[in-house]
Every structure is written in structure tokens, then in C-alpha cells.
Amino acid sequence: MTKFIPVYALLLLFTVVITVAQPDEGRRISDVVEKMERSFKGIEDYTCEIEQIFYEDGTENQRYHFKYYFKKKKKIRVDFYSPYPTLSLFYSNRDTEVAVVPFRPMGLFQFRLSIDNPRVQTIAGQKINQTDMGYFIEFLSDNLKKVPQEEEDFEEDRDLVKFWFQAFDYIKGKTVERYRIFLSRENWLPVRIERYTRDKRLLELSIIKNYAINTHLEDKLFVP
């Protein structure tokens, strides 16, 4: 029997090596979210362009295109391209109101609305103080603790990480929804977010491009 012991030992070693070499399936999404958190800590300001499309019964319902400005701590500006090409929104952390400038060339004409007013929320009901990438990363981190992830269709290449994510809806936090997230490996920020019902019926699509990070945006840019 002793002559078989080295064979058993070799098989055991091979099993250990294979186990160590394979990634922990349950950790991949968590690891990515941690990279997003670390990356965002080094971001003081950013701008990007966003195209946001909402769907009803699988058909495109409304589409918005705008430029988004963010500066810590949570100063936000939104300049619309379409369908309101002269509209801008301004928000500062802990404010209860959004400054609305309907005509950017005539900045003196403005009014204020509560952040709870549907007129300054997205079609889905998202408030302006829930739109920055820091909030999105917190949303992912919180839901990792609440909702089991299935790790389906996780993909990585040189430029992108793509994965499905399950989470309670970001409006009321009651219904589990599914998200298809595309991250840039350059800055660990999303470049595409697809939001679905639990049975994968498309609700919302956000395409994010032309990030400009840490360009030292001036405070006056966030003053209407």
C-alpha cells in the first residue's frame, strides 16, 4: 500500500493548487465594488455626458441627453442638451431645493423647486441628490449586504468589466430589480447601466461617456 501514498499526495496537492488558482466566484462583484469605492475616494470632481432612455412595455418612451457636473461635497449641475436645450439644474449638498434655470443664456431668470418635486426628478422618480457616482457606488455596496448575487455572466477584458447585479429598486427600496453594469477599468466608473425588472424587462438605460476627472472645477460653476 505504501507505494500508492505518493500518488494520493500528488492528487491532494493538485486539488489544492486548482482550488487556489480558481477565483472565488462569490467575491468577484464584491471585489469590483471595492475597487470602485477606492477609485472614487480619489475623485474630487468630474464631468461626463449622459444619455438616459426610459422604456415602457419594452418600447422606448422618453430620452434625455445632458452634461453632468459633480464636485465634492455633492455640488451638482446638469446642463440639458435635449429635449430642453437651454435648461440647467443646480444643487448643493443638504439643500432641500433645486435651482432651475430654464434659459442658460439668461441666467438671471431662475426659480427653485423642492428636490421632492417630480418636475426635477427623473421619470423613474430619482432625485437629483441620488444621481452622482458616489451615490451609485453606495447603492451597490448596500445591496451587496441585502441581496444575494448570482454571479451570472460576469465578464472581464482589458477595458471593461460587465456583470449582472441584483438590488432593491433605487426609488423605494422594496422591489428586487436587475442591473446590467459596464465599468471602465481605466477609472472604475460605469459607462453603461441597464435597469430591468426581475424578469429582465428593460426599464431604463444610461450611457455615460467623455469623463473628465479632477479638472479642478470652480465653485462658481455650481452657482446659478
N, C-alpha and C positions, 0 to 999 in steps of 0.2 A: 504493500500500500504506500510506502514512503516515496516510491518513485513518482507517484501521482501528485504529491504535495506541491512541487514547483509549478505544475500545470494549474492547480487550483489557485495558487498565489498569483500566477500571471493573469488568470481570468479576473481575480479580485482587483488587481492593480488596473487592468484595462477598464473595468467597470467604474472605478474611482476616477480615472482620467476622463472618461467620457462624461461622467456626471459633472465634473468640474468645468469641462470645456463647454458644455451646453449652457446657454443663458437661462437665468431664472425667468420663466415665462411670466410669472406674476409680478415681476419687478419692472418690466420694460416701460410701461406707461408711467409708473411712479418715478423712474429714473429720468424720463424725459421732462416731466413736470418740475422736478428738482432743478434740472438744467435751465428751464425757463425762469424759475424763481431766481437763480443765481445771476442769470444774464440781466434780468430786469432790474436787479439791485444796482447795476452799474449804469443804468439809463437815467439821465436827468431830464431829457426832453426828446421828443421825436415828432415827426410829421409823416403822414402817409396818405395815399389816395385810396378810397374805398368805394366799391360798387356793391350795393346791397339790394338783393332781389327777394321779394316775398311771393309765396305761392299759395294758391287756393285750389283745393281738389286737384293738385298736381300740375296746375297751369299757372304761368307767371301772372301775378296780379298787379304788383307795383314795383318800380325800380327807382333807386336813388343813387346819385353819384356825387361825392363830396370829398373835400380835403379836410383831414383831421389833424389838429394840433394838440399836443399834450406837453405839460411841464409839471414836474413835481413841485409842490404837493398838490396834485389834481387841479391844475388850471387847464381848462378845455376850451377849444374854439373849433367850430365846424363851419366851413365855407362851402355852401352847396354849389354844384355845377348844374345839376338837373334833378328834379323838374323846376327848381326855384333858383335860377342862375344868379340872383343878387342877394339871396338870404344868407345871413350868418347868425350863429348862436354862440353865446359866451357863458361860461360857468366857472366859478371858483369854489374850491373845497369848502364844504359845510354850508354853502349858500342854500337857501330854500327856494331861490328863484333863478330863472334863466333869462339873460338879457337877449332880446330878439331885435336884430337889425334887418328889416325887410329889404332895404336898398343899401348895399355896401357903399356905393359912391356918395350916398347922403347919410353918413354915419350919425349925424345929429338926431335923426329921426329913429327912435327906438322905444321899445316898451318891455315890460317884464311880466313873465308868467311863472307860476309855481312849477317846480320840477315834476309835480304830480299831474299837471295839466296834459291831457292827451295830445294837445297841439304841438308840444315839444317832446313827445315820446315817439319811438318807432311804432310801426304798425303792430308789432307784437306786444307793445306796452313797455319797452325798455326805456328807463330814464337816462338822461344824459350823464349822470354820475355813475352809471353802470356800463359805460362804453369804452373805457380805456383798457389797455392790455394788462395793466396791473390787476384790475378787477377781474378780467377773464382768467388770469392765472390763479387768482384766489378761488374763483369758481371751480376750476379744475381740481385744485388741491383739496377743497372742502368736500367735493363729491367723490374723490378717491376714498375718503373715510366712510362715506354713506352708501355708495352703490358699488356692488361687485362688478369688476371689469372682465369681459370675456376674452380679451386679447385676440380678437379675430382680425385677420387681415392687417397685421402690423407690418409695415414695410419701411426699409431704410435704404437710401442710396447716398451718393456723395453730396447731394444738395438738399434733399428733403427727407423728412420723417412723416409717414402717413399712418394714421390709426383711427379706429372707431373708439368712441368714448360714450359711456352711459352716464347720465346725470339727471337729477331733478330739474325741471324746467327753470330757466333763469328769471322768470317773472314771478311766479307764485311759489315755486319750490315744492310742488305737490305731485306732479306727474313725471314719471321717468321718460326721458327722451333720449335720442341717439344723436351723436355728433360725429361727423367725419372731418378730421382735422389734418391740415397740411402745414408743417412747420419748416421754416428755413433753418438749415444747420449753420448758416452764417451768423445769425443773431438770436436763434431760438424763439422767434416770434412767428405767429401764424400768417400765412399768405392766402389761405383759403379755409373757410369754415362752413360746413354744410350742416344744417339742423334738420332733423327728421323726427317724426313720431316714432314710437317704439317699434311699430311695424314697418319702418323705413319709408314713410310717405314724406316727401320733401316739403319742408315748411319755409325755409329761409336759406339764402346763400350769400356769403360775404366774400368778396375777392379783394385782397389787400395788396397794394404794390407801392413801389417807389418810396420805401422807408428812407428817411433821413434822420440819423440818430446823433444826439449830443452835438447839435449845431449852435448851442447857446442862444436859444430863443429868448428874446427880450420880453420882460413883463408887460410892456405896453402893447404887445401883440394880443394880449388877452383882455385888454380893456376896450369895451365897445365905444 
